[in-house]
Amino acid sequence: MSYIAVIFTSTRRDSDHEEYATWSHLMSEMVREIPGFLDSDSFRDPETREGVTIAYFENEEAVKTWREVSEHQEAQQLGREKFYGEYRVRIARVEREYHWERPD
Amino acid sequence: MSYIAVIFTSTRRDSDHEEYATWSHLMSEMVREIPGFLDSDSFRDPETREGVTIAYFENEEAVKTWREVSEHQEAQQLGREKFYGEYRVRIARVEREYHWERPD
């Protein structure tokens, strides 16, 4: 069964560090509560200020639910007003995957 | 038109730093030469040693071409022998995207 990856790449402005950290933490906590949320990974390079968050959801309905959460909409608004110089959201369907783990 | 995102998440072992840097750089240069390569983003958290590389390709044929490049196969072999404790490769089809940039 396929699932959805929401790939959010962004460039942070050099400003609003505490407020950004607060909202970033809140969003990472809230997305976990969405029915159909599977997992997420988040990285940012402190030098280039570029980063990516990839959130995985079971289906489009879960993506829609997350998009419509009011605190998430507020965070997106703050993102445009303050936090980001640029961002891109890609909605992708994971068609296959391979996992490898070191045998111990 | 849709395109492909190859999402490679991995955990580095705390070893082989120079050899890893050499191969990582070589791969980031070589993938750019693949016909149908579009773009890539790469991040790693030095504390958790977790990282992600997302490479975007026009189509599955480009993904296949990259997978079969001999130096890439050698890098994958070294990845399992030395560099990584764990990795996951997800092949996803980007179905839609949104871009926002701060108006100047």
N, CA and C atoms of all chains as a GROMACS GRO file, in nm:
protein
  624
    1MET      N    1   0.084  -0.120   0.000
    1MET     CA    2   0.000   0.000   0.000
    1MET      C    3   0.087   0.125   0.000
    2SER      N    4   0.055   0.219  -0.086
    2SER     CA    5   0.135   0.342  -0.093
    2SER      C    6   0.090   0.440   0.015
    3TYR      N    7   0.173   0.538   0.041
    3TYR     CA    8   0.140   0.643   0.138
    3TYR      C    9   0.197   0.775   0.087
    4ILE      N   10   0.175   0.881   0.164
    4ILE     CA   11   0.208   1.016   0.116
    4ILE      C   12   0.328   1.073   0.191
    5ALA      N   13   0.419   1.136   0.119
    5ALA     CA   14   0.528   1.213   0.180
    5ALA      C   15   0.504   1.360   0.147
    6VAL      N   16   0.498   1.443   0.251
    6VAL     CA   17   0.492   1.588   0.232
    6VAL      C   18   0.632   1.643   0.258
    7ILE      N   19   0.696   1.691   0.152
    7ILE     CA   20   0.835   1.738   0.160
    7ILE      C   21   0.832   1.890   0.165
    8PHE      N   22   0.869   1.943   0.281
    8PHE     CA   23   0.866   2.089   0.303
    8PHE      C   24   1.010   2.139   0.313
    9THR      N   25   1.058   2.205   0.209
    9THR     CA   26   1.193   2.263   0.213
    9THR      C   27   1.178   2.413   0.232
   10SER      N   28   1.267   2.471   0.313
   10SER     CA   29   1.253   2.613   0.345
   10SER      C   30   1.388   2.675   0.372
   11THR      N   31   1.392   2.807   0.363
   11THR     CA   32   1.509   2.884   0.404
   11THR      C   33   1.464   2.978   0.515
   12ARG      N   34   1.528   2.962   0.632
   12ARG     CA   35   1.496   3.047   0.746
   12ARG      C   36   1.558   3.184   0.728
   13ARG      N   37   1.488   3.288   0.774
   13ARG     CA   38   1.551   3.418   0.789
   13ARG      C   39   1.632   3.419   0.919
   14ASP      N   40   1.728   3.507   0.928
   14ASP     CA   41   1.811   3.514   1.049
   14ASP      C   42   1.741   3.606   1.151
   15SER      N   43   1.629   3.558   1.204
   15SER     CA   44   1.544   3.641   1.292
   15SER      C   45   1.446   3.552   1.367
   16ASP      N   46   1.386   3.606   1.471
   16ASP     CA   47   1.274   3.540   1.541
   16ASP      C   48   1.310   3.400   1.590
   17HIS      N   49   1.431   3.383   1.643
   17HIS     CA   50   1.479   3.249   1.674
   17HIS      C   51   1.393   3.179   1.780
   18GLU      N   52   1.361   3.251   1.888
   18GLU     CA   53   1.286   3.186   1.995
   18GLU      C   54   1.143   3.154   1.953
   19GLU      N   55   1.082   3.252   1.885
   19GLU     CA   56   0.944   3.230   1.842
   19GLU      C   57   0.938   3.115   1.740
   20TYR      N   58   1.036   3.111   1.650
   20TYR     CA   59   1.041   3.001   1.553
   20TYR      C   60   1.056   2.867   1.624
   21ALA      N   61   1.148   2.861   1.723
   21ALA     CA   62   1.171   2.735   1.794
   21ALA      C   63   1.045   2.688   1.863
   22THR      N   64   0.971   2.783   1.922
   22THR     CA   65   0.847   2.749   1.991
   22THR      C   66   0.745   2.690   1.894
   23TRP      N   67   0.727   2.758   1.781
   23TRP     CA   68   0.629   2.711   1.683
   23TRP      C   69   0.673   2.581   1.617
   24SER      N   70   0.801   2.570   1.588
   24SER     CA   71   0.852   2.448   1.525
   24SER      C   72   0.828   2.327   1.615
   25HIS      N   73   0.855   2.346   1.744
   25HIS     CA   74   0.832   2.238   1.840
   25HIS      C   75   0.683   2.204   1.850
   26LEU      N   76   0.599   2.308   1.857
   26LEU     CA   77   0.455   2.286   1.866
   26LEU      C   78   0.403   2.208   1.745
   27MET      N   79   0.450   2.247   1.625
   27MET     CA   80   0.404   2.177   1.504
   27MET      C   81   0.449   2.030   1.505
   28SER      N   82   0.574   2.006   1.548
   28SER     CA   83   0.623   1.867   1.548
   28SER      C   84   0.546   1.781   1.648
   29GLU      N   85   0.496   1.844   1.756
   29GLU     CA   86   0.412   1.771   1.851
   29GLU      C   87   0.271   1.749   1.795
   30MET      N   88   0.215   1.854   1.734
   30MET     CA   89   0.075   1.847   1.690
   30MET      C   90   0.056   1.752   1.572
   31VAL      N   91   0.153   1.746   1.482
   31VAL     CA   92   0.135   1.661   1.364
   31VAL      C   93   0.124   1.514   1.404
   32ARG      N   94   0.190   1.480   1.516
   32ARG     CA   95   0.185   1.341   1.564
   32ARG      C   96   0.044   1.298   1.605
   33GLU      N   97  -0.040   1.396   1.637
   33GLU     CA   98  -0.177   1.366   1.682
   33GLU      C   99  -0.275   1.346   1.567
   34ILE      N  100  -0.231   1.376   1.445
   34ILE     CA  101  -0.322   1.364   1.330
   34ILE      C  102  -0.348   1.216   1.300
   35PRO      N  103  -0.474   1.174   1.291
   35PRO     CA  104  -0.502   1.036   1.250
   35PRO      C  105  -0.444   1.011   1.111
   36GLY      N  106  -0.366   0.905   1.097
   36GLY     CA  107  -0.302   0.875   0.970
   36GLY      C  108  -0.161   0.929   0.958
   37PHE      N  109  -0.115   1.003   1.060
   37PHE     CA  110   0.026   1.043   1.061
   37PHE      C  111   0.111   0.918   1.083
   38LEU      N  112   0.221   0.907   1.005
   38LEU     CA  113   0.309   0.790   1.018
   38LEU      C  114   0.443   0.823   1.083
   39ASP      N  115   0.510   0.926   1.033
   39ASP     CA  116   0.646   0.954   1.081
   39ASP      C  117   0.689   1.088   1.025
   40SER      N  118   0.796   1.144   1.079
   40SER     CA  119   0.852   1.265   1.018
   40SER      C  120   1.001   1.275   1.047
   41ASP      N  121   1.071   1.345   0.961
   41ASP     CA  122   1.214   1.373   0.976
   41ASP      C  123   1.234   1.521   0.948
   42SER      N  124   1.323   1.584   1.024
   42SER     CA  125   1.344   1.726   1.009
   42SER      C  126   1.491   1.761   1.026
   43PHE      N  127   1.542   1.842   0.936
   43PHE     CA  128   1.683   1.882   0.939
   43PHE      C  129   1.695   2.028   0.896
   44ARG      N  130   1.795   2.096   0.955
   44ARG     CA  131   1.829   2.230   0.905
   44ARG      C  132   1.979   2.251   0.916
   45ASP      N  133   2.037   2.310   0.813
   45ASP     CA  134   2.178   2.346   0.813
   45ASP      C  135   2.191   2.486   0.873
   46PRO      N  136   2.256   2.502   0.989
   46PRO     CA  137   2.262   2.634   1.054
   46PRO      C  138   2.339   2.736   0.972
   47GLU      N  139   2.427   2.691   0.882
   47GLU     CA  140   2.504   2.788   0.803
   47GLU      C  141   2.423   2.844   0.686
   48THR      N  142   2.362   2.755   0.607
   48THR     CA  143   2.285   2.803   0.492
   48THR      C  144   2.144   2.844   0.532
   49ARG      N  145   2.101   2.801   0.652
   49ARG     CA  146   1.965   2.820   0.704
   49ARG      C  147   1.860   2.747   0.620
   50GLU      N  148   1.905   2.661   0.527
   50GLU     CA  149   1.811   2.577   0.453
   50GLU      C  150   1.777   2.453   0.536
   51GLY      N  151   1.656   2.406   0.519
   51GLY     CA  152   1.615   2.288   0.593
   51GLY      C  153   1.505   2.214   0.522
   52VAL      N  154   1.478   2.094   0.572
   52VAL     CA  155   1.369   2.014   0.516
   52VAL      C  156   1.298   1.942   0.629
   53THR      N  157   1.167   1.937   0.620
   53THR     CA  158   1.087   1.849   0.703
   53THR      C  159   1.008   1.760   0.609
   54ILE      N  160   1.017   1.630   0.631
   54ILE     CA  161   0.938   1.535   0.553
   54ILE      C  162   0.842   1.468   0.650
   55ALA      N  163   0.713   1.482   0.624
   55ALA     CA  164   0.612   1.416   0.707
   55ALA      C  165   0.542   1.311   0.622
   56TYR      N  166   0.524   1.194   0.680
   56TYR     CA  167   0.460   1.082   0.609
   56TYR      C  168   0.321   1.059   0.666
   57PHE      N  169   0.225   1.043   0.576
   57PHE     CA  170   0.085   1.022   0.615
   57PHE      C  171   0.028   0.902   0.540
   58GLU      N  172  -0.069   0.836   0.602
   58GLU     CA  173  -0.130   0.718   0.539
   58GLU      C  174  -0.200   0.750   0.408
   59ASN      N  175  -0.262   0.869   0.401
   59ASN     CA  176  -0.344   0.899   0.284
   59ASN      C  177  -0.366   1.050   0.273
   60GLU      N  178  -0.432   1.092   0.166
   60GLU     CA  179  -0.456   1.234   0.138
   60GLU      C  180  -0.547   1.296   0.243
   61GLU      N  181  -0.636   1.215   0.299
   61GLU     CA  182  -0.728   1.268   0.400
   61GLU      C  183  -0.651   1.319   0.521
   62ALA      N  184  -0.548   1.244   0.560
   62ALA     CA  185  -0.466   1.286   0.675
   62ALA      C  186  -0.390   1.415   0.642
   63VAL      N  187  -0.341   1.426   0.518
   63VAL     CA  188  -0.271   1.548   0.476
   63VAL      C  189  -0.366   1.667   0.485
   64LYS      N  190  -0.489   1.646   0.439
   64LYS     CA  191  -0.589   1.752   0.441
   64LYS      C  192  -0.623   1.792   0.586
   65THR      N  193  -0.639   1.692   0.672
   65THR     CA  194  -0.668   1.720   0.813
   65THR      C  195  -0.559   1.807   0.874
   66TRP      N  196  -0.434   1.770   0.848
   66TRP     CA  197  -0.319   1.847   0.902
   66TRP      C  198  -0.316   1.987   0.845
   67ARG      N  199  -0.344   2.000   0.715
   67ARG     CA  200  -0.339   2.132   0.651
   67ARG      C  201  -0.442   2.226   0.714
   68GLU      N  202  -0.553   2.170   0.762
   68GLU     CA  203  -0.663   2.252   0.812
   68GLU      C  204  -0.661   2.276   0.962
   69VAL      N  205  -0.565   2.219   1.033
   69VAL     CA  206  -0.553   2.244   1.177
   69VAL      C  207  -0.525   2.394   1.197
   70SER      N  208  -0.601   2.457   1.286
   70SER     CA  209  -0.594   2.604   1.293
   70SER      C  210  -0.456   2.654   1.337
   71GLU      N  211  -0.393   2.584   1.434
   71GLU     CA  212  -0.258   2.625   1.477
   71GLU      C  213  -0.158   2.608   1.362
   72HIS      N  214  -0.181   2.507   1.276
   72HIS     CA  215  -0.093   2.487   1.162
   72HIS      C  216  -0.111   2.600   1.061
   73GLN      N  217  -0.235   2.643   1.043
   73GLN     CA  218  -0.260   2.756   0.952
   73GLN      C  219  -0.196   2.884   1.007
   74GLU      N  220  -0.203   2.900   1.140
   74GLU     CA  221  -0.139   3.016   1.203
   74GLU      C  222   0.013   3.011   1.184
   75ALA      N  223   0.068   2.890   1.199
   75ALA     CA  224   0.213   2.873   1.180
   75ALA      C  225   0.254   2.906   1.036
   76GLN      N  226   0.170   2.865   0.940
   76GLN     CA  227   0.200   2.894   0.799
   76GLN      C  228   0.198   3.046   0.775
   77GLN      N  229   0.101   3.111   0.838
   77GLN     CA  230   0.091   3.257   0.825
   77GLN      C  231   0.215   3.324   0.884
   78LEU      N  232   0.257   3.280   1.004
   78LEU     CA  233   0.378   3.334   1.066
   78LEU      C  234   0.501   3.302   0.981
   79GLY      N  235   0.500   3.186   0.917
   79GLY     CA  236   0.610   3.149   0.829
   79GLY      C  237   0.630   3.250   0.718
   80ARG      N  238   0.517   3.292   0.659
   80ARG     CA  239   0.525   3.391   0.550
   80ARG      C  240   0.556   3.531   0.604
   81GLU      N  241   0.499   3.564   0.720
   81GLU     CA  242   0.520   3.698   0.776
   81GLU      C  243   0.661   3.716   0.831
   82LYS      N  244   0.716   3.608   0.892
   82LYS     CA  245   0.838   3.623   0.970
   82LYS      C  246   0.949   3.523   0.943
   83PHE      N  247   0.915   3.393   0.944
   83PHE     CA  248   1.018   3.291   0.963
   83PHE      C  249   1.100   3.260   0.838
   84TYR      N  250   1.034   3.261   0.723
   84TYR     CA  251   1.098   3.206   0.602
   84TYR      C  252   1.124   3.313   0.497
   85GLY      N  253   1.233   3.294   0.424
   85GLY     CA  254   1.258   3.372   0.304
   85GLY      C  255   1.197   3.308   0.183
   86GLU      N  256   1.180   3.177   0.193
   86GLU     CA  257   1.132   3.098   0.079
   86GLU      C  258   1.092   2.960   0.130
   87TYR      N  259   0.992   2.901   0.070
   87TYR     CA  260   0.967   2.760   0.098
   87TYR      C  261   0.898   2.692  -0.020
   88ARG      N  262   0.905   2.561  -0.018
   88ARG     CA  263   0.843   2.480  -0.122
   88ARG      C  264   0.780   2.358  -0.055
   89VAL      N  265   0.659   2.326  -0.092
   89VAL     CA  266   0.591   2.207  -0.041
   89VAL      C  267   0.566   2.114  -0.158
   90ARG      N  268   0.616   1.993  -0.146
   90ARG     CA  269   0.589   1.891  -0.249
   90ARG      C  270   0.507   1.779  -0.186
   91ILE      N  271   0.398   1.742  -0.253
   91ILE     CA  272   0.317   1.629  -0.209
   91ILE      C  273   0.351   1.513  -0.301
   92ALA      N  274   0.403   1.405  -0.242
   92ALA     CA  275   0.450   1.292  -0.323
   92ALA      C  276   0.392   1.161  -0.271
   93ARG      N  277   0.368   1.070  -0.363
   93ARG     CA  278   0.317   0.938  -0.326
   93ARG      C  279   0.433   0.838  -0.325
   94VAL      N  280   0.458   0.780  -0.209
   94VAL     CA  281   0.567   0.681  -0.197
   94VAL      C  282   0.521   0.551  -0.262
   95GLU      N  283   0.593   0.512  -0.366
   95GLU     CA  284   0.550   0.397  -0.445
   95GLU      C  285   0.621   0.268  -0.404
   96ARG      N  286   0.745   0.280  -0.355
   96ARG     CA  287   0.817   0.163  -0.304
   96ARG      C  288   0.929   0.210  -0.214
   97GLU      N  289   0.978   0.118  -0.130
   97GLU     CA  290   1.088   0.154  -0.042
   97GLU      C  291   1.170   0.032  -0.006
   98TYR      N  292   1.294   0.059   0.034
   98TYR     CA  293   1.389  -0.045   0.074
   98TYR      C  294   1.450   0.000   0.206
   99HIS      N  295   1.460  -0.094   0.298
   99HIS     CA  296   1.524  -0.064   0.426
   99HIS      C  297   1.641  -0.157   0.446
  100TRP      N  298   1.752  -0.102   0.493
  100TRP     CA  299   1.869  -0.184   0.526
  100TRP      C  300   1.916  -0.148   0.666
  101GLU      N  301   1.952  -0.250   0.743
  101GLU     CA  302   2.002  -0.227   0.877
  101GLU      C  303   2.122  -0.318   0.898
  102ARG      N  304   2.223  -0.262   0.961
  102ARG     CA  305   2.346  -0.338   0.986
  102ARG      C  306   2.314  -0.462   1.070
  103PRO      N  307   2.352  -0.581   1.022
  103PRO     CA  308   2.331  -0.701   1.105
  103PRO      C  309   2.429  -0.699   1.222
  104ASP      N  310   2.379  -0.728   1.341
  104ASP     CA  311   2.467  -0.724   1.460
  104ASP      C  312   2.507  -0.863   1.506
  105MET      N  313   0.317   1.804  -1.509
  105MET     CA  314   0.388   1.675  -1.525
  105MET      C  315   0.450   1.634  -1.393
  106SER      N  316   0.430   1.512  -1.354
  106SER     CA  317   0.488   1.465  -1.227
  106SER      C  318   0.634   1.426  -1.247
  107TYR      N  319   0.704   1.416  -1.136
  107TYR     CA  320   0.844   1.372  -1.140
  107TYR      C  321   0.871   1.288  -1.016
  108ILE      N  322   0.994   1.239  -1.005
  108ILE     CA  323   1.025   1.141  -0.901
  108ILE      C  324   1.115   1.204  -0.795
  109ALA      N  325   1.085   1.176  -0.668
  109ALA     CA  326   1.173   1.210  -0.557
  109ALA      C  327   1.227   1.080  -0.497
  110VAL      N  328   1.360   1.070  -0.489
  110VAL     CA  329   1.423   0.957  -0.421
  110VAL      C  330   1.469   1.009  -0.285
  111ILE      N  331   1.403   0.959  -0.181
  111ILE     CA  332   1.429   1.006  -0.044
  111ILE      C  333   1.517   0.902   0.025
  112PHE      N  334   1.640   0.940   0.052
  112PHE     CA  335   1.739   0.849   0.112
  112PHE      C  336   1.768   0.898   0.254
  113THR      N  337   1.715   0.829   0.354
  113THR     CA  338   1.744   0.863   0.493
  113THR      C  339   1.843   0.761   0.548
  114SER      N  340   1.939   0.807   0.628
  114SER     CA  341   2.044   0.718   0.674
  114SER      C  342   2.095   0.762   0.809
  115THR      N  343   2.158   0.668   0.880
  115THR     CA  344   2.230   0.699   1.003
  115THR      C  345   2.376   0.662   0.982
  116ARG      N  346   2.462   0.761   0.996
  116ARG     CA  347   2.606   0.739   0.979
  116ARG      C  348   2.662   0.669   1.101
  117ARG      N  349   2.759   0.583   1.079
  117ARG     CA  350   2.840   0.534   1.190
  117ARG      C  351   2.945   0.641   1.223
  118ASP      N  352   2.997   0.636   1.345
  118ASP     CA  353   3.099   0.734   1.386
  118ASP      C  354   3.236   0.681   1.343
  119SER      N  355   3.260   0.678   1.212
  119SER     CA  356   3.382   0.617   1.158
  119SER      C  357   3.401   0.662   1.014
  120ASP      N  358   3.522   0.641   0.960
  120ASP     CA  359   3.550   0.659   0.816
  120ASP      C  360   3.513   0.798   0.767
  121HIS      N  361   3.541   0.901   0.847
  121HIS     CA  362   3.492   1.035   0.813
  121HIS      C  363   3.548   1.088   0.681
  122GLU      N  364   3.678   1.072   0.660
  122GLU     CA  365   3.736   1.126   0.537
  122GLU      C  366   3.689   1.050   0.414
  123GLU      N  367   3.688   0.918   0.426
  123GLU     CA  368   3.646   0.837   0.312
  123GLU      C  369   3.498   0.865   0.279
  124TYR      N  370   3.417   0.878   0.383
  124TYR     CA  371   3.276   0.911   0.361
  124TYR      C  372   3.262   1.046   0.292
  125ALA      N  373   3.336   1.146   0.339
  125ALA     CA  374   3.327   1.280   0.280
  125ALA      C  375   3.365   1.277   0.131
  126THR      N  376   3.469   1.200   0.101
  126THR     CA  377   3.513   1.187  -0.039
  126THR      C  378   3.404   1.126  -0.126
  127TRP      N  379   3.347   1.015  -0.078
  127TRP     CA  380   3.244   0.948  -0.157
  127TRP      C  381   3.115   1.031  -0.165
  128SER      N  382   3.081   1.094  -0.055
  128SER     CA  383   2.960   1.176  -0.053
  128SER      C  384   2.971   1.290  -0.155
  129HIS      N  385   3.087   1.353  -0.158
  129HIS     CA  386   3.110   1.460  -0.254
  129HIS      C  387   3.106   1.407  -0.397
  130LEU      N  388   3.171   1.293  -0.421
  130LEU     CA  389   3.173   1.234  -0.555
  130LEU      C  390   3.031   1.203  -0.603
  131MET      N  391   2.950   1.144  -0.513
  131MET     CA  392   2.813   1.110  -0.553
  131MET      C  393   2.732   1.237  -0.585
  132SER      N  394   2.750   1.341  -0.504
  132SER     CA  395   2.673   1.464  -0.529
  132SER      C  396   2.713   1.529  -0.662
  133GLU      N  397   2.839   1.508  -0.702
  133GLU     CA  398   2.882   1.560  -0.832
  133GLU      C  399   2.829   1.472  -0.946
  134MET      N  400   2.838   1.339  -0.927
  134MET     CA  401   2.803   1.248  -1.037
  134MET      C  402   2.653   1.247  -1.069
  135VAL      N  403   2.572   1.260  -0.964
  135VAL     CA  404   2.427   1.252  -0.988
  135VAL      C  405   2.381   1.368  -1.078
  136ARG      N  406   2.452   1.480  -1.068
  136ARG     CA  407   2.418   1.596  -1.152
  136ARG      C  408   2.436   1.569  -1.301
  137GLU      N  409   2.518   1.468  -1.333
  137GLU     CA  410   2.545   1.437  -1.474
  137GLU      C  411   2.442   1.342  -1.536
  138ILE      N  412   2.354   1.288  -1.451
  138ILE     CA  413   2.255   1.192  -1.502
  138ILE      C  414   2.151   1.266  -1.586
  139PRO      N  415   2.126   1.220  -1.711
  139PRO     CA  416   2.018   1.282  -1.788
  139PRO      C  417   1.884   1.264  -1.715
  140GLY      N  418   1.813   1.372  -1.696
  140GLY     CA  419   1.686   1.367  -1.623
  140GLY      C  420   1.700   1.403  -1.476
  141PHE      N  421   1.824   1.424  -1.428
  141PHE     CA  422   1.840   1.475  -1.292
  141PHE      C  423   1.786   1.618  -1.287
  142LEU      N  424   1.712   1.649  -1.178
  142LEU     CA  425   1.654   1.783  -1.165
  142LEU      C  426   1.720   1.865  -1.055
  143ASP      N  427   1.734   1.806  -0.935
  143ASP     CA  428   1.783   1.884  -0.821
  143ASP      C  429   1.808   1.787  -0.706
  144SER      N  430   1.878   1.833  -0.604
  144SER     CA  431   1.891   1.751  -0.483
  144SER      C  432   1.915   1.840  -0.362
  145ASP      N  433   1.877   1.788  -0.246
  145ASP     CA  434   1.898   1.854  -0.117
  145ASP      C  435   1.955   1.750  -0.023
  146SER      N  436   2.048   1.791   0.062
  146SER     CA  437   2.113   1.696   0.152
  146SER      C  438   2.140   1.761   0.286
  147PHE      N  439   2.105   1.691   0.393
  147PHE     CA  440   2.123   1.742   0.529
  147PHE      C  441   2.167   1.628   0.620
  148ARG      N  442   2.249   1.662   0.721
  148ARG     CA  443   2.279   1.564   0.826
  148ARG      C  444   2.293   1.638   0.957
  149ASP      N  445   2.237   1.578   1.063
  149ASP     CA  446   2.251   1.630   1.198
  149ASP      C  447   2.377   1.569   1.259
  150PRO      N  448   2.478   1.650   1.291
  150PRO     CA  449   2.603   1.592   1.341
  150PRO      C  450   2.588   1.524   1.476
  151GLU      N  451   2.484   1.560   1.552
  151GLU     CA  452   2.467   1.498   1.684
  151GLU      C  453   2.403   1.359   1.676
  152THR      N  454   2.293   1.350   1.602
  152THR     CA  455   2.225   1.220   1.592
  152THR      C  456   2.287   1.134   1.482
  153ARG      N  457   2.365   1.197   1.395
  153ARG     CA  458   2.424   1.134   1.276
  153ARG      C  459   2.318   1.087   1.175
  154GLU      N  460   2.193   1.128   1.196
  154GLU     CA  461   2.090   1.099   1.097
  154GLU      C  462   2.093   1.205   0.987
  155GLY      N  463   2.059   1.163   0.866
  155GLY     CA  464   2.059   1.257   0.756
  155GLY      C  465   1.962   1.216   0.648
  156VAL      N  466   1.940   1.307   0.555
  156VAL     CA  467   1.855   1.277   0.440
  156VAL      C  468   1.913   1.342   0.315
  157THR      N  469   1.907   1.269   0.207
  157THR     CA  470   1.932   1.326   0.076
  157THR      C  471   1.809   1.300  -0.008
  158ILE      N  472   1.757   1.405  -0.069
  158ILE     CA  473   1.644   1.390  -0.160
  158ILE      C  474   1.693   1.430  -0.298
  159ALA      N  475   1.684   1.338  -0.391
  159ALA     CA  476   1.722   1.368  -0.529
  159ALA      C  477   1.596   1.361  -0.616
  160TYR      N  478   1.582   1.460  -0.702
  160TYR     CA  479   1.465   1.469  -0.789
  160TYR      C  480   1.506   1.436  -0.932
  161PHE      N  481   1.426   1.352  -0.996
  161PHE     CA  482   1.453   1.309  -1.134
  161PHE      C  483   1.326   1.324  -1.217
  162GLU      N  484   1.348   1.347  -1.347
  162GLU     CA  485   1.232   1.365  -1.436
  162GLU      C  486   1.143   1.242  -1.445
  163ASN      N  487   1.206   1.123  -1.440
  163ASN     CA  488   1.129   1.001  -1.462
  163ASN      C  489   1.204   0.879  -1.406
  164GLU      N  490   1.137   0.764  -1.411
  164GLU     CA  491   1.193   0.640  -1.356
  164GLU      C  492   1.319   0.598  -1.432
  165GLU      N  493   1.326   0.630  -1.560
  165GLU     CA  494   1.443   0.591  -1.638
  165GLU      C  495   1.568   0.658  -1.582
  166ALA      N  496   1.556   0.784  -1.543
  166ALA     CA  497   1.671   0.855  -1.485
  166ALA      C  498   1.711   0.793  -1.351
  167VAL      N  499   1.611   0.752  -1.271
  167VAL     CA  500   1.639   0.686  -1.143
  167VAL      C  501   1.716   0.556  -1.168
  168LYS      N  502   1.672   0.481  -1.269
  168LYS     CA  503   1.736   0.354  -1.304
  168LYS      C  504   1.880   0.378  -1.352
  169THR      N  505   1.898   0.479  -1.435
  169THR     CA  506   2.032   0.511  -1.485
  169THR      C  507   2.125   0.541  -1.368
  170TRP      N  508   2.078   0.621  -1.273
  170TRP     CA  509   2.160   0.656  -1.156
  170TRP      C  510   2.189   0.532  -1.070
  171ARG      N  511   2.088   0.448  -1.053
  171ARG     CA  512   2.108   0.328  -0.969
  171ARG      C  513   2.216   0.238  -1.027
  172GLU      N  514   2.230   0.239  -1.160
  172GLU     CA  515   2.321   0.145  -1.226
  172GLU      C  516   2.459   0.203  -1.254
  173VAL      N  517   2.482   0.329  -1.220
  173VAL     CA  518   2.616   0.387  -1.236
  173VAL      C  519   2.714   0.309  -1.146
  174SER      N  520   2.825   0.264  -1.203
  174SER     CA  521   2.912   0.170  -1.130
  174SER      C  522   2.970   0.234  -1.003
  175GLU      N  523   3.010   0.361  -1.009
  175GLU     CA  524   3.062   0.426  -0.888
  175GLU      C  525   2.953   0.437  -0.781
  176HIS      N  526   2.827   0.456  -0.824
  176HIS     CA  527   2.717   0.462  -0.729
  176HIS      C  528   2.696   0.324  -0.665
  177GLN      N  529   2.708   0.220  -0.744
  177GLN     CA  530   2.695   0.085  -0.687
  177GLN      C  531   2.808   0.058  -0.587
  178GLU      N  532   2.928   0.106  -0.620
  178GLU     CA  533   3.041   0.090  -0.529
  178GLU      C  534   3.015   0.168  -0.400
  179ALA      N  535   2.961   0.289  -0.413
  179ALA     CA  536   2.928   0.371  -0.295
  179ALA      C  537   2.825   0.301  -0.207
  180GLN      N  538   2.725   0.239  -0.271
  180GLN     CA  539   2.623   0.168  -0.195
  180GLN      C  540   2.684   0.051  -0.118
  181GLN      N  541   2.776  -0.019  -0.184
  181GLN     CA  542   2.845  -0.132  -0.120
  181GLN      C  543   2.925  -0.082   0.001
  182LEU      N  544   2.999   0.028  -0.018
  182LEU     CA  545   3.076   0.087   0.093
  182LEU      C  546   2.983   0.136   0.203
  183GLY      N  547   2.867   0.186   0.164
  183GLY     CA  548   2.768   0.230   0.262
  183GLY      C  549   2.730   0.117   0.356
  184ARG      N  550   2.707  -0.001   0.298
  184ARG     CA  551   2.669  -0.116   0.381
  184ARG      C  552   2.789  -0.171   0.459
  185GLU      N  553   2.906  -0.169   0.397
  185GLU     CA  554   3.025  -0.224   0.464
  185GLU      C  555   3.075  -0.133   0.576
  186LYS      N  556   3.065   0.000   0.553
  186LYS     CA  557   3.135   0.092   0.642
  186LYS      C  558   3.052   0.209   0.695
  187PHE      N  559   2.984   0.279   0.604
  187PHE     CA  560   2.940   0.414   0.637
  187PHE      C  561   2.815   0.420   0.725
  188TYR      N  562   2.720   0.330   0.700
  188TYR     CA  563   2.588   0.347   0.760
  188TYR      C  564   2.556   0.236   0.862
  189GLY      N  565   2.480   0.274   0.964
  189GLY     CA  566   2.422   0.176   1.053
  189GLY      C  567   2.287   0.130   1.002
  190GLU      N  568   2.226   0.215   0.924
  190GLU     CA  569   2.089   0.190   0.877
  190GLU      C  570   2.058   0.288   0.764
  191TYR      N  571   1.978   0.245   0.669
  191TYR     CA  572   1.926   0.342   0.572
  191TYR      C  573   1.793   0.296   0.515
  192ARG      N  574   1.724   0.391   0.456
  192ARG     CA  575   1.596   0.363   0.393
  192ARG      C  576   1.589   0.446   0.265
  193VAL      N  577   1.545   0.384   0.157
  193VAL     CA  578   1.527   0.452   0.030
  193VAL      C  579   1.379   0.447  -0.005
  194ARG      N  580   1.321   0.564  -0.024
  194ARG     CA  581   1.181   0.571  -0.067
  194ARG      C  582   1.176   0.633  -0.206
  195ILE      N  583   1.104   0.569  -0.296
  195ILE     CA  584   1.083   0.623  -0.430
  195ILE      C  585   0.941   0.678  -0.434
  196ALA      N  586   0.930   0.809  -0.457
  196ALA     CA  587   0.799   0.874  -0.449
  196ALA      C  588   0.773   0.957  -0.575
  197ARG      N  589   0.647   0.963  -0.612
  197ARG     CA  590   0.608   1.043  -0.728
  197ARG      C  591   0.550   1.176  -0.680
  198VAL      N  592   0.615   1.286  -0.717
  198VAL     CA  593   0.566   1.418  -0.677
  198VAL      C  594   0.443   1.452  -0.760
  199GLU      N  595   0.331   1.469  -0.691
  199GLU     CA  596   0.204   1.488  -0.762
  199GLU      C  597   0.165   1.634  -0.774
  200ARG      N  598   0.209   1.715  -0.677
  200ARG     CA  599   0.184   1.859  -0.687
  200ARG      C  600   0.280   1.932  -0.595
  201GLU      N  601   0.297   2.061  -0.618
  201GLU     CA  602   0.386   2.139  -0.533
  201GLU      C  603   0.347   2.285  -0.532
  202TYR      N  604   0.390   2.352  -0.425
  202TYR     CA  605   0.363   2.496  -0.407
  202TYR      C  606   0.494   2.562  -0.370
  203HIS      N  607   0.519   2.676  -0.428
  203HIS     CA  608   0.640   2.750  -0.396
  203HIS      C  609   0.602   2.888  -0.348
  204TRP      N  610   0.667   2.934  -0.242
  204TRP     CA  611   0.645   3.070  -0.192
  204TRP      C  612   0.779   3.138  -0.172
  205GLU      N  613   0.788   3.262  -0.212
  205GLU     CA  614   0.911   3.338  -0.194
  205GLU      C  615   0.873   3.476  -0.142
  206ARG      N  616   0.952   3.525  -0.049
  206ARG     CA  617   0.927   3.655   0.010
  206ARG      C  618   0.934   3.765  -0.095
  207PRO      N  619   0.828   3.844  -0.106
  207PRO     CA  620   0.834   3.955  -0.202
  207PRO      C  621   0.929   4.063  -0.150
  208ASP      N  622   1.012   4.112  -0.237
  208ASP     CA  623   1.113   4.213  -0.195
  208ASP      C  624   1.070   4.353  -0.232
   0.00000   0.00000   0.00000
